[in-house]
Amino acid sequence: MILVTGGTGYTGCLLARRLLAEVEEEVRFLVRPSSDRSRLPPGAAEVFTGDLTRPREVAAAFGGVSRIVHLAHIRYTGTLVECLAGRVDHVVLVSSLRRFSQVRSASVEEVIRGEECALDSRMPCTILRPSMIFGPGNDRNISRLAAHLSRIRCIPIFGSGRHLQQPVFVDDVVGAILASLARGPGGEYALAGPRALPYNEVIDLVGAAVGVQPLKLHIPVRLALAACHLARIFPFELSLDTEQVRRLQEDKCYSIDAATQDLGFTPLGFAAALSRIYRPAATGQDLL
Ligand SMILES: NC(=O)c1ccc[n+]([C@@H]2O[C@H](COP(=O)([O-])OP(=O)(O)OC[C@H]3O[C@@H](n4cnc5c(N)ncnc54)[C@H](OP(=O)(O)O)[C@@H]3O)[C@@H](O)[C@H]2O)c1
């Protein structure tokens, strides 16, 4: 029996479909009481309701489970350790490349702590660390940028826009999860696109995919940080914080060699993936 957490999430929905279609093993989904169960594929046999913040509530979901794909946030690893009490063959933990950010924050710390908790427990695990995940539908990353550019071609960029991004296509993340399950426990892998791109190029490629030529407004980083500080002193609506501005200045550039070698990870390039998402008719590909 495979237990999947986070099956109603963006990546989880796609994984759920492929697991049911491709893996000959029973699959149990752990969903929250508030989760939208219609996001699970038809035929999702076993669904257990519970919240990973409450280990006692979810302990029964781990009964009879030999493998786990943990897609709900890595911060919940403690619950897995508590509920499993050592009885499991393989846990695929989906963490985040955010753990390597030099901009220390609560969100970075909880990723680090989640991974440490798994390693300290000595559970037989594989740690997968995706970069920014994008794909068809509402990925809450590139899809937001595309929607913005479709409406307003002018876009603010904090700093030079030369910092690197290495987004990863959702199908490739799901492929790596399935490959990890097939391979068995061990290893820590970065999952990112084949090439890191300057943010300016990311914007141009997304603009081209939705048929606009973006007009980039470069805002000095100091000005953006000052606005964030002011928003704290004189509370006004600003959908931005200092952590986001600082993180945007970091180069996100990772080696995927280990994943390629061990998991056969050969991710789609950013432009090719955008063509699949925004011009499916031209490529003849199916979307989610
Ligand atoms: N998206 C990215 O760019 C990105 C980048 C790096 C790493 N990651 C990691 O990759 C994984 C998948 O990302 P995603 O964006 O596809 O996830 P997502 O759409 O945010 O979905 C998260 C899933 O976890 C479930 N969940 C959250 N809190 C829970 C709790 N307390 N108890 C039980 N279930 C809970 C959610 O249930 P509901 O349906 O009820 O909300 C949902 O099914 C996550 O671990 C994420 O941290 C994502």
The ligand as an ORCA input file, in Angstrom:
! r2SCAN-3c Opt
* xyz 0 1
  N       4.940     24.779     -5.995
  C       6.247     25.035     -5.994
  O       6.763     25.902     -6.735
  C       7.153     24.244     -5.079
  C       8.535     24.479     -5.123
  C       9.366     23.725     -4.303
  C       8.846     22.750     -3.466
  N       7.492     22.565     -3.446
  C       6.950     21.519     -2.561
  O       6.399     20.520     -3.398
  C       5.227     19.955     -2.770
  C       4.055     20.072     -3.733
  O       3.889     21.434     -4.057
  P       2.505     21.948     -4.644
  O       2.688     23.407     -4.951
  O       2.045     21.025     -5.700
  O       1.587     21.798     -3.351
  P       0.190     22.501     -3.065
  O      -0.562     22.737     -4.329
  O       0.444     23.680     -2.178
  O      -0.570     21.370     -2.260
  C      -0.249     21.050     -0.942
  C      -1.008     19.788     -0.575
  O      -0.725     19.472      0.786
  C      -1.955     19.345      1.490
  N      -1.772     19.790      2.874
  C      -1.344     20.998      3.280
  N      -1.352     21.072      4.617
  C      -1.784     19.871      5.072
  C      -2.035     19.340      6.355
  N      -1.825     20.059      7.471
  N      -2.504     18.072      6.449
  C      -2.746     17.336      5.329
  N      -2.531     17.788      4.077
  C      -2.070     19.045      3.950
  C      -2.910     20.258      0.747
  O      -4.256     19.920      1.033
  P      -5.478     20.897      0.608
  O      -5.932     20.429     -0.740
  O      -6.481     20.688      1.683
  O      -4.946     22.305      0.589
  C      -2.525     19.945     -0.692
  O      -3.075     18.725     -1.097
  C       5.016     20.720     -1.470
  O       5.593     19.990     -0.422
  C       5.809     21.997     -1.683
  O       6.289     22.550     -0.475
  C       6.640     23.273     -4.231
*
